[in-house]
Amino acid sequence: MKILIIGSEGFIGNKCVTYFLNKGFKVTGCDLQDYQIKNYNYYKIDVENPSYDKVFNNNLYDLCINASGNGHIQKSIDQPTFDFKANCLDVLNILENIRIHSPHCKYLHLSSAAVYGNVKHLPINEESILQPISPYGWHKLISEKICEEYVNLYQLKIAILRPFSVFGPQLRKQIFWDLYQKIKKEPSKIEVYGTGLESRDFIYIDDLILIIDLIFSKSEMEGQIYNAANGKEILIKDAVKYFVSEFSPKTEVSFSNHQLVGSPINWLADISKIKQLGYQPKNNFSSNLQTLASWMKNLI
């Protein structure tokens, strides 16, 4: 089985590389980083002129995961044009190459729960109203529409995944990484954005990879959309408490009562659709935070 992982050097993409290599797949990766010696085929993509011709020419793939694009909400707010190119135009470029060179290739698109924005009712299912509150969320929604175009007009085999709050070792952004940076700077006390009553549906990286494999194995891939989460709402104040107690139990925590622009207030996913494919969360939130904290301690 030949699999192409776009964004292979990023947090999710690199985990996919390791997972599918261990399953015996023939893996090809591509990303923006310079070439290094790897145990899989690798293509560097030019950030200024992202072309996938060399990736697809004379290469037929069975599966393709797109884990690329800009993943920083604040950067999307500051540089919306950059975000549009990374999260929309790049998707069009990839799908056009699949249509021309590898039309039987199954394509899994990693969108984001950011397409939901601030919903009025929880839990959030795949049919919930889409109200993005950041350029990142809007562009992820546009990228989904591009996928829908290629399903309906060109009959490509595509599924869309909407991950909620993914975390785990190697992720150097978002809440736990920010907490780690603050504790390093001032171990006695830190301040966190918001009130602490905001909530997220966290999913550990290993569970996300299992969902990706499950979709390739079980989904009809005719434009289906799946939430990727654990179906548990965790208050930010509790998540912060758990993490700080593992990493630096003497640190005092306060909340600023100021919301981050583009950040949703409450998230809880309905994961019944992915469960119908056989998904069962295997990872415990508190034990995963212990693993994450241990990784960060080794960075010091």
C-alpha positions as CSV (number, residue, x, y, z in Angstrom):
1,M,0.0,0.0,0.0
2,K,1.4,3.4,-1.1
3,I,0.6,6.4,1.0
4,L,1.4,10.1,0.5
5,I,1.5,12.3,3.6
6,I,1.5,16.0,2.9
7,G,2.8,18.0,5.8
8,S,4.9,15.0,6.8
9,E,7.2,17.0,9.1
10,G,4.5,18.6,11.2
11,F,3.0,17.3,14.4
12,I,0.1,15.2,13.0
13,G,1.9,14.4,9.7
14,N,5.0,13.0,11.4
15,K,2.9,10.8,13.7
16,C,1.2,9.5,10.6
17,V,4.5,8.7,8.9
18,T,5.7,6.7,11.9
19,Y,2.3,4.8,12.2
20,F,2.0,3.8,8.6
21,L,5.7,2.9,8.3
22,N,5.2,0.5,11.2
23,K,2.2,-1.0,9.4
24,G,4.4,-1.8,6.4
25,F,3.1,0.9,4.1
26,K,5.4,2.4,1.4
27,V,5.4,6.1,2.7
28,T,6.1,9.2,0.7
29,G,6.2,12.5,2.5
30,C,6.4,16.1,1.5
31,D,6.8,19.4,3.4
32,L,8.5,22.7,3.4
33,Q,11.7,21.6,5.2
34,D,15.0,20.9,3.6
35,Y,15.7,17.4,2.6
36,Q,17.3,15.2,5.3
37,I,18.1,11.5,5.2
38,K,14.9,9.7,6.0
39,N,13.6,6.1,5.9
40,Y,10.9,7.1,3.5
41,N,10.6,9.0,0.2
42,Y,10.6,12.8,0.7
43,Y,9.9,15.8,-1.4
44,K,10.5,19.4,-0.4
45,I,7.8,21.9,-1.4
46,D,8.7,25.5,-2.3
47,V,6.7,27.8,0.0
48,E,6.8,30.6,-2.5
49,N,5.7,28.4,-5.4
50,P,4.1,25.3,-4.0
51,S,3.9,22.8,-6.9
52,Y,3.1,19.1,-6.4
53,D,3.9,18.0,-10.0
54,K,7.1,16.3,-9.0
55,V,5.3,14.5,-6.1
56,F,2.6,13.1,-8.3
57,N,4.3,12.7,-11.7
58,N,4.9,9.0,-12.3
59,N,3.7,8.2,-8.8
60,L,0.4,6.4,-8.2
61,Y,-0.8,6.5,-4.5
62,D,-3.5,4.4,-2.8
63,L,-4.0,6.9,0.0
64,C,-3.2,10.6,0.7
65,I,-3.4,12.4,4.0
66,N,-3.3,16.2,3.9
67,A,-1.9,17.4,7.2
68,S,-0.4,20.5,5.8
69,G,-1.4,24.2,6.0
70,N,-1.3,27.0,8.5
71,G,-2.4,25.9,11.9
72,H,-2.0,29.1,13.8
73,I,-5.2,31.1,14.4
74,Q,-3.4,34.3,15.4
75,K,-1.3,34.1,12.3
76,S,-4.5,33.8,10.2
77,I,-5.8,36.9,11.8
78,D,-2.6,38.8,11.2
79,Q,-1.9,37.4,7.7
80,P,-5.2,36.2,6.2
81,T,-3.8,36.1,2.7
82,F,-1.1,33.8,3.8
83,D,-3.6,31.6,5.5
84,F,-5.9,31.5,2.5
85,K,-3.0,30.3,0.3
86,A,-1.9,27.7,2.8
87,N,-5.3,26.3,3.7
88,C,-7.3,26.8,0.5
89,L,-5.3,27.3,-2.7
90,D,-2.9,24.5,-1.7
91,V,-5.8,22.1,-1.3
92,L,-7.0,23.0,-4.8
93,N,-3.5,22.3,-6.1
94,I,-3.3,18.9,-4.4
95,L,-6.7,17.7,-5.5
96,E,-6.1,18.8,-9.1
97,N,-2.9,16.7,-9.1
98,I,-4.8,13.7,-7.7
99,R,-7.5,14.2,-10.4
100,I,-4.9,14.3,-13.2
101,H,-2.2,11.8,-12.0
102,S,-3.8,9.5,-9.4
103,P,-7.6,9.6,-9.6
104,H,-8.1,6.3,-7.7
105,C,-6.2,7.6,-4.7
106,K,-8.3,8.1,-1.5
107,Y,-7.8,11.5,0.0
108,L,-8.3,12.4,3.7
109,H,-8.6,16.1,4.3
110,L,-7.7,17.4,7.8
111,S,-10.0,20.3,8.3
112,S,-10.7,21.7,11.8
113,A,-13.5,22.1,14.5
114,A,-12.8,25.8,14.0
115,V,-15.4,25.7,11.2
116,Y,-18.1,25.5,14.0
117,G,-17.1,28.6,15.8
118,N,-19.3,29.4,18.9
119,V,-22.2,27.1,18.7
120,K,-25.5,27.6,20.6
121,H,-26.0,23.9,21.5
122,L,-23.7,21.2,22.7
123,P,-22.7,18.5,21.7
124,I,-21.6,19.6,18.2
125,N,-22.4,17.1,15.5
126,E,-21.4,17.2,11.8
127,E,-24.7,18.9,10.9
128,S,-24.3,21.8,13.3
129,I,-24.4,25.3,11.9
130,L,-21.0,26.5,10.8
131,Q,-20.1,29.9,12.1
132,P,-16.3,30.4,11.9
133,I,-14.9,33.2,14.0
134,S,-11.4,33.5,12.5
135,P,-9.8,33.6,9.0
136,Y,-8.4,30.1,9.9
137,G,-11.9,28.8,10.5
138,W,-13.4,30.4,7.3
139,H,-10.5,29.1,5.2
140,K,-10.9,25.6,6.6
141,L,-14.6,25.8,5.6
142,I,-13.7,26.9,2.1
143,S,-11.2,24.0,1.8
144,E,-14.1,21.6,2.7
145,K,-16.1,23.1,-0.1
146,I,-13.2,22.5,-2.5
147,C,-13.2,18.9,-1.4
148,E,-17.0,18.7,-2.0
149,E,-16.4,20.1,-5.5
150,Y,-14.0,17.3,-6.4
151,V,-16.3,14.6,-5.0
152,N,-19.3,15.8,-6.9
153,L,-17.7,16.9,-10.2
154,Y,-14.8,14.4,-10.5
155,Q,-15.9,11.6,-8.2
156,L,-12.7,11.6,-6.2
157,K,-12.7,9.4,-3.1
158,I,-12.5,12.0,-0.2
159,A,-13.3,12.2,3.5
160,I,-13.1,15.2,5.7
161,L,-11.9,15.1,9.3
162,R,-12.6,17.9,11.8
163,P,-10.2,17.4,14.7
164,F,-11.1,19.2,18.0
165,S,-8.3,20.0,20.5
166,V,-5.4,17.6,19.6
167,F,-2.5,17.4,22.0
168,G,0.5,15.3,22.8
169,P,4.3,15.2,22.9
170,Q,6.1,17.1,20.1
171,L,3.3,19.7,19.8
172,R,4.9,23.1,20.3
173,K,1.9,25.4,20.3
174,Q,-1.5,25.8,21.9
175,I,-2.5,25.7,25.5
176,F,-0.1,23.2,27.2
177,W,2.9,24.5,25.3
178,D,2.0,28.0,26.2
179,L,1.6,27.0,29.9
180,Y,5.0,25.3,29.7
181,Q,6.6,28.5,28.3
182,K,5.0,30.6,31.0
183,I,6.1,28.3,33.8
184,K,9.7,28.3,32.5
185,K,9.7,32.1,32.5
186,E,8.0,32.5,36.0
187,P,7.6,29.3,37.9
188,S,5.9,30.9,40.9
189,K,2.8,32.3,39.2
190,I,1.2,32.4,35.7
191,E,-1.8,34.1,34.1
192,V,-4.0,32.3,31.6
193,Y,-6.3,33.9,29.0
194,G,-10.1,33.7,29.6
195,T,-12.1,32.9,32.7
196,G,-11.3,29.2,33.0
197,L,-14.9,28.3,32.3
198,E,-14.2,27.8,28.6
199,S,-14.2,24.2,27.6
200,R,-12.5,21.9,25.0
201,D,-12.9,18.4,23.8
202,F,-9.4,17.1,23.9
203,I,-8.1,14.2,21.8
204,Y,-4.7,12.6,22.2
205,I,-2.6,12.4,19.1
206,D,-2.5,8.5,19.1
207,D,-6.4,8.4,19.1
208,L,-6.4,10.8,16.1
209,I,-4.1,8.6,14.2
210,L,-6.3,5.6,14.9
211,I,-9.3,7.5,13.5
212,I,-7.3,8.4,10.4
213,D,-6.6,4.7,9.8
214,L,-10.2,3.8,10.5
215,I,-11.5,6.2,7.9
216,F,-9.3,4.7,5.2
217,S,-10.4,1.2,6.2
218,K,-14.1,1.7,6.8
219,S,-15.4,4.9,5.3
220,E,-17.0,5.0,1.9
221,M,-15.1,8.2,1.3
222,E,-17.8,9.9,-0.7
223,G,-17.5,13.3,0.9
224,Q,-18.3,12.1,4.5
225,I,-17.4,14.5,7.3
226,Y,-16.3,13.2,10.7
227,N,-15.7,14.8,14.1
228,A,-12.4,13.7,15.7
229,A,-12.6,14.1,19.5
230,N,-13.3,12.0,22.6
231,G,-16.8,13.3,23.4
232,K,-15.9,14.7,26.7
233,E,-16.1,18.4,27.7
234,I,-13.2,19.5,29.9
235,L,-13.2,23.0,31.5
236,I,-10.0,24.9,30.8
237,K,-9.5,25.6,34.5
238,D,-9.5,21.9,35.1
239,A,-7.2,21.1,32.2
240,V,-4.8,23.8,33.5
241,K,-5.0,22.5,37.0
242,Y,-4.2,18.9,35.9
243,F,-1.3,20.0,33.8
244,V,0.3,22.4,36.3
245,S,0.0,19.8,39.1
246,E,2.0,17.4,37.0
247,F,4.5,19.9,35.7
248,S,4.9,22.4,38.4
249,P,2.5,21.9,41.4
250,K,3.7,25.0,43.3
251,T,2.8,27.4,40.5
252,E,-0.1,29.7,41.2
253,V,-2.6,30.2,38.4
254,S,-4.9,33.1,37.7
255,F,-7.2,34.0,34.7
256,S,-7.2,37.3,32.9
257,N,-10.9,37.3,32.0
258,H,-9.9,38.4,28.5
259,Q,-10.8,36.2,25.6
260,L,-8.4,35.4,22.8
261,V,-9.6,36.7,19.5
262,G,-10.8,33.8,17.3
263,S,-10.9,31.4,20.1
264,P,-14.3,29.6,20.7
265,I,-15.8,29.5,24.2
266,N,-17.2,26.0,24.6
267,W,-16.6,22.8,22.7
268,L,-18.0,19.3,23.1
269,A,-18.2,17.0,20.1
270,D,-20.8,14.4,19.2
271,I,-18.6,11.5,18.0
272,S,-21.4,9.0,17.3
273,K,-20.6,9.1,13.5
274,I,-17.0,8.0,13.9
275,K,-18.0,5.5,16.5
276,Q,-20.2,3.9,13.9
277,L,-17.0,3.0,12.1
278,G,-15.7,1.3,15.2
279,Y,-13.8,4.1,17.0
280,Q,-13.4,3.8,20.7
281,P,-11.1,6.3,22.5
282,K,-8.1,4.4,24.0
283,N,-6.4,7.2,25.9
284,N,-7.1,8.7,29.3
285,F,-6.8,12.5,29.5
286,S,-5.0,12.7,32.9
287,S,-2.5,10.0,32.0
288,N,-1.9,11.6,28.6
289,L,-1.1,14.9,30.4
290,Q,1.4,13.0,32.5
291,T,3.1,11.8,29.4
292,L,3.1,15.3,27.9
293,A,4.5,16.8,31.1
294,S,7.3,14.2,31.2
295,W,8.2,15.0,27.6
296,M,8.4,18.8,28.4
297,K,10.5,18.2,31.6
298,N,13.0,16.4,29.4
299,L,13.3,19.5,27.2
300,I,14.6,21.7,30.1
